[in-house]
Structures are given as C-alpha cells and as structure tokens.
Amino acid sequence: MAGLERAIVIGGGIGGLTAAAALHRRGVRVTVLERAASLEPVGAAISLSPNALRALDVIGIGDDVRALAAWQGDGGLRAPGGRWLARTSAAAAAERFGGPLVLLHRATLIGHLAARLPAGAVRTGTAARLLDPGAPDRPARVGTPAGDLEADLVVAADGIHSAVRRELFPSHPGPVYSGFTTWRLVIPVPGVEFASHETWGRGRIWGTHPLRDGRVYAYAAAPAPAGERAPDDERAELLRLYGDWHTPVPEVLAAARPGDVLRHDVHHIAVPLPAFHRGRVALAGDAAHAMPPTLGQGGNQAIEDAITLAHHAADLPAYTAARLPRTTAIARRAVRAARLNMGTGRMATVVRDSALIALSRTAPALFLRGFDGIADWRPPAGAARPGGSAEEAGRMLAADHGRRGPEENTP
C-alpha cells in the first residue's frame, strides 16, 4: 500500500461500503460519499453465496453473516402447480461449495459493513462528481457541495446508472433494458410453513424464502415493457399474475399490503467495459458490470470486487485483470439464464420443465451446478491484512491451501 494514503468511495451501497471497510482495514484513510440522506438501502433482501462470505471473512464479518442463515432442509425449483422440478438441500449446497447460502435483509448487511468504518467516514446527503481521474503524477479530484476533495484512489460504486462510468468511458453504450421487471417484498406471514423454493412458470418466476428474523422474502419477475406500472397497485398485479400458484404464494400475497411491494425494471450492461479503471479511479459493482438477478450474483460480485480492489489498490490494471473476465463471464451466464427463465413459449416451457425433472433424477446436484465456478471463488492470496488475528490468518491459509491460485480465479 506504499503511496496510497487517502481513498474516496462514491456510493454507500453494499459494494462501496465493503470496499471502504477493506481499504480501512489495510490502513487507508477512507471517506464514503453517499447521495441519499441515509444508508438505509432501497430494496429488500440479498442472497450471499459462499464466494461473497469468504470475501467478507477478509474484513471480519463472514461468520456474523453466516450465523444469519435460515435455509434448512430441502429446497429447489417448482412448477406453478406445486410439482418439484429439481430439489436440493442446504446441506448439499454447503458441502458442494464449502459454506452455506445466506439470505438476509440488505439493511442488516449494510449495518454490519458500516460498523467496520470509523466515525465520520461516511458522509450522507453528499452528491459527488468526478472532476479529474488523476494520473501517476497527480491525485484524483472529486467535487462535492462542500468543496473539492483529492485522493490517491477513487472507488466508483455509484450503481447501474453510474455518472463516473460515463465520465471515464463516454463512448460506452451503458446499460440496456433486460426485458423484464421484478417485484420484491419482505413481510411476516404467520402460520405458513414451506420449503425454500423458486417457481418457474411460463414467462414468470416466483421465489419464497424464510429469513432468520421470522419474516418471509418473496420476489417475482415477468416480461413487461420498460417503465410499465400496474393500473391500480403492484400487489393487485401480483395477484393477477400469481394468485393461483401453489402454497405459500397466495398466503404471502394475502398478508401483503400494496405498500410492501417494490417494483423495479431490470437493466444490465450488455457490452463489457474496456477496463474497470482509468487513472486513479476504479469501478465496482453495478457501475462496472450490472447483470440480471437470475443467478443472484449482483451483490456477491460487488463484494468480490471490493475485496479484490483493496488487495490491488496500488495496481489498478491488476484489479481489472482479476475482475473483468470473471464478471463478464458471470454476467453472460445470468443473461442466458434470464432467457431460459423468461421464455413465454408453451412448448419451450414444457420441454424446459421435462428436462429439469429428468436431469434432476439422474443428477440430483443439477440445481447447484449453475453455481460451479461462481460460489467456489476465493479471495486473492494475501487479501487479509498482515498482522490480523490468528483466526483470520488461519482461515485465509486454509482457504488458499490446495486451491486455485489468484491468477486462476477466473473460470
């Protein structure tokens, strides 16, 4: 970290706060600039797979988050009538990837991350814009309403519509509409028991999962014109689309109020960026590689970015080399999964479901196979700060022993 003393993070979401915590842990003075009035995230829950949990181990909160795992027993894919298309279990997932899948509210994760930063490191209600990306012979410069700031490193974690990305790569086409919209809600649903599942219909998806605090996280997705909204309210729209699906879908919708339902169109970056850095600025998360949520990897990849960036903070070309090929490959897999999930053809749906049933009988691990090369990622060797705890050092040594080296992390 020689020569790197001051960093500015633009964006106080999951990727930005993880980057800030990782940089702070390595002795860098960090300031997080968040446009919103608070760190309270817009959204519902996030699923963290073992790759992201290993990354969170580097900043010391991996086990705290693992303790929030609620998925127990069976789960898998279902058809709208309730038939199981493919089944797996929490134990099988943990065995295959060396750790659990954890679903938690985004606000909970934000709280854990923010607690890793010193007082005053986060400035909310502060809009920021990149004035100069900097160069080896000069710092980067960021403008704020209170005045300009200089830094040895700027981390742009300002989301899918990143203004910093447009400044760095003005000829890049930016995000495109993925062709479908999503709904999400987190609510209590007393007295309803169910196995964690995702249900695939004809051009429609529904997922229902328990949270550790007793609430239920539910989400749905369906093709729709960009910008379309329900003529009445989004709960009513969900009732029209999913009200006759299997238990617990009707029970969840009966317990929901219109204001509980969040709706967002899905966009992704179809054309990969030429690099994730320019000058002293690095892009992370959706600003760098926004992808459809069909693999549940958007937030996970942002966390991977953050830990890898802190490791390569003094060598941003190495950060690009480590992250761009991997995230490009995962984003393409997410787009392919979206095309499969969102297909509206009747015969294509029948063929898809029949294939899932047949393959799950001959290969029970089919449901988990889609995470191969994703959930088994491990942080770069040496990502843990020298001088950290013995527990941390032991964890990182165990993770690296007999595994792929850092140059092999990209599938």
N, C-alpha and C positions, 0 to 999 in steps of 0.2 A: 504493500500500500504506500510505498515511498512516493511523495509528491502529491498524494491525494488526501487532502485535509477537510474539504468542505463539499457537501453534496446537497443539491436541491431536488426534491421529488415533487413533480407536478401531478397531483391526483392522490386522494386519500382513500382509495378503494383497497381491495384485498392485495392486488399486485403492488401498489405503491407503498402500502404500509409494511408488507413483507420485505420489500427492498430496503425501506428505511431501517427496519429492525436489523436486517442482516448487515447493512453498512455500519450502523451504530455499533453493532457487536464487534466489528473489525476496527473500531477506533475512529471512524469518520464522523465529523460533526454534520448532522443531518437536519434539514428543515423540510417539512412537508407542507405544501401549499394546496389547500382544498377549496374549491369554489363554493361548495354548499355551506350552509350555516352550521352544520354539524356533521359528524362522521356516521350518523345513522344511515345505513345503506338503503338504497332503493332496491327492493327485491324481497325474496322470501328465504329459501334455504339453498345450501350448496352441498354437493356431494364431493367428499375428498377421498380419492383413491390412494393406495399405498405410496405411489410416487410423490404426491404432494405431502403426505405425512412424513416421509423421510426428509423432504426438504424442510419441513417445519421443525424437525429434530435439530437442525443446524442452529436455529435461533431459540431452542429450548422449550418449545410448546407442543411438540409432537405428542407426547404422552398425555398431556392435558386434553388435547383434542381427541385422542383415541378413547379416552375414558367416556366420551360422549356418544360412542357407538350404540345404536339402538337396534340394528338389524340382527335378529336372532332366528335360527331355524331356516325354513325353506323360503324361497322366493323365485322369481323368474318372469317369464313372458306369458301373457294370457290373451285369449280372444275375447271380444266383447260379451259373448255369452257366458264366459267364465272358464272355458276349457283352457287347460295349461298347454302352451305350445313348447315351452322349454323350461326346465327347472334347475335350480342350483341352491346353494345354501351359503350362509355367512361363513361357515367353517371351511367350505370348499374354496371360497374366494380368498380367505386368509391364508390357506395352505398354498394356493397357487402363486400368490403374489407376495407372500411374506408379511402380511398385515391385513387389517380389516378395511372395509369401506365404511366411512363415517358420514352420516348426514346430519347437518346442524344448521341452525339459523345463521344467516350471514352476519347479523348483529353480534352474535356470540363470538364468531371468529374475529370480527373487527375489534371487539373488546380485548380479546387475548393479544392481538397484534399491537394495538395502541398501548397496552400496558408495558410493552417491551421498549418503549421510547421514553426519553427523559421529558420532564415537564417543560412545556413551551416549545417542543419540537414541531408540533402540529399547529398550523395557523388555518383555522376555518374561516369561511366568508372571505377568502382571498383569491381573486381571479389572478391568473398568471399567464404571461405570454412570452414566448422565446424571442429575444431580441438579437442574440448572436450565439450560434452553436459553439463558438470557441475554436481553438486550434492548439497544437502543442505549445505554441509560444504565447497563448493568451487564454484567460478563463472564459467560460460560457457566461452569458448575461441573460437574466430573466427580469421582465418588468412586472411590477405589482402596483396597486393603487398607492401603497406607502413608499414607493421608490424602487429603484433597480437593485438587483442582487447579483453577485458574482459567485461562481462555483467552479471547482475543479471537475465536477461531474453533474450533469442534469439527467435525471431519470424521468422520462415522459410516460406516465401511466394514466393518461387522461382519456382513456376509453376509445370506443369504436369510432367516434367522430373526432378523433384527436386533431387539435389545431397544430400541435407540434409536428405531427407526421406530415401535415400539409406544408409546413414551413420547410421541413427537411427534404421532402420529396414531392415538390409541387406538380410534377408530371404524372404521378401515380394516380390511377383512376379512383382509388378509395373503395369503401365498402359498397356491396350490392345487396339488393333485397333477395333473401333466400327463398321466397315464395310461400312462406307460411308464418303464422302468428302463434304466440304462446300465451297461456293463462297460468297463473300460479296463485296458490293460497296456502296459508298456514293457520289452522284453526283447531280447537278441541272438538272431538267427535265422540262423546261419551258412549260407552257400552257397545262399541263396534270393534270386533276382533277380525284381523285379516293378516294374510302373509304379504310381505313387501313385494310389490309387483309393478310391472309396466304392461299395459294392454295395448295391442296393436289392432286397429280396425282398418277399414277401407279409407285410407287417406286421413286417418285420425289416430291420435295417441293419447292415452291417459296413464298417469302414474300415481300410485298412492303408497306412501311410506311413513312409518312411525318415527317420531322424534323422541329423544331421550326425556324431554320435559313433559311427555304425555300428549302433546299435540300431534296433528297429522299434517304432513306436507303432501299436497296434491298438485299436479301440473297436467296440462293438456296442450296439444298442438294440432293444428289443422291448416290446410291451404286456405289462403284468403288474399284478396287484393291488398296491396300495401296501403296502409292508412285506414282501412275499413274498421268501423266500430259497430257494436250492436245497436239496433234501433231503440232498445229500451235500456237494458243494462247487461253487463257481461255474465252475471250469474244466470240470467234468463237465457243467454246464448249458450252457456254450458249445458243447461237443462235440455235445450233443443237438440244439442249435438250428442250428449252423453247420458241423458236422463234414464234411458232404458238399458244401460250397460249393467254388468254384474255388480254384486255387492263387493266393496263398500261404496261404489261410485254414487248411487242415489242417496245414500246416507250422508256422504260428505256434502253433496250439493244441498241437501235438506238443512244441514247445520250451518251452511254458509250464508252470509249476508252479501248484498251487492257490493258493499264497500270492501269486503275481504278479498275480492278478486282483482288481481293485477293482470293487465294485458299489454304485451309488447310484441311488435313485429320483429322478426329475426333478420339480421343482416350479417354478412361475412365478407372477409377480404378474399376475393377470388384470385387476384393476381398477386403473387408474393412480392413483397418489397425487395429491392436490390440488396438491402442491408438493414440491420436493426440499429445502426448507429451512424452518426456523422459528427465529425469534430469531437466535442466532449459530451455529446448527447446520446443517450441510449433509449430506445423504445422498449416497452414491456407490456405484456398482457394484450388486451383487445386493441390497443393502439398499434401493436405490431402484427398481430395475426388473428383477428377476430374470426371465430368459427361457429358453425351451428352447434346447438347444445346436445346433439344426438349421441355423442359419446360422453357427455358430462365432463368435458376436459377444459372448458374455457378458463375457469378459475384455477384449476390444477396446473395448467400450463403457465398461467401468470405467476403462480408461486414458484414453479421451477425456474422461470425467467429470473425472478428476483434473487434467488439464492445463487444462481449461476452468474448473474451480473455482479453481485457483490464479490464473488470469487475472482472475476475477471475485470474488476472495475478499473484497473490500471492498464488494461489491454482490451479495448472495446472491439477490435477486429476478432479477437479470440471469442468474445461473447457472441458476436454474430455467427461465427463458425460453429459454435456449440449449439445455438438455438434455432437458427433459421431453417436448416434442413429438417430438423426434428419436428418443429411446429408446422412446417409446410406439409409434411407427410401426414401428420395427425389431422390437420385441417381438411386435407383432401379425403381422408377416411370419413370424417364427420359429414362432409358433403355427400359422399356416396351413401352413407347410412341414412341421411335425410331423404335421398331419392327413393331408397327402399321403403322407408317408413311412411313417406307421404304419398306413395303411389295410390292413385284412385281407381285404377282398372280392376274390375271384378275378378277376371280370370287371373290377373297378376297377383291379386291378394290371396286367392285360393292356392295358387302354386307356391307362393311365399310361405303360407302357413303350413301347407303339407310338407314342404321341405324342412321347416323348422321342427316339426313333430318327428319326422323320420330321422333327421340327423341327431336330435336330442336323445333318441332311443339308442342309437348306435354309438354316440359320442356325448355322454352326459355333461361334459365340460364345455359344450358348444357355447352356452350363454356367456361364459367367461373368456372365450377365445378371442373375442373382439378387443380385449384389453392387453393381449400379448404385445410386447414391445412398447407398451404405454405404462401400465401400472408397475412394471418391474424396473423403471428408471431409478437411478440412484444419484445423489449429488456428486459433483466433481470431487475427486480425492483431495483432501486438504481443505474442503469448504468450511469445516468447523474451525473457529478461531483458535490459533495456537494459544495455549495457556488456559483453555476452557476446562470444564470439570472433567474428572476422571471418567464419570459416567458417559459424558458426551464423547470423549475421545474413544472409549471402548465401543460405543455404538457405531461411530464412523469407521473404526478399524474393522469391526465385524461386517459392516455393510460393504466395505471395499474388498475384503478378503475373498479371493476366488471368484470375484465378479468381473464384469467388463470394466475396463479402464475408462477414464474420462473421454478419451478420444473415440470410444466405441459406443457412446450413449445414444447416438442417432441410429434408429433402425433403418 
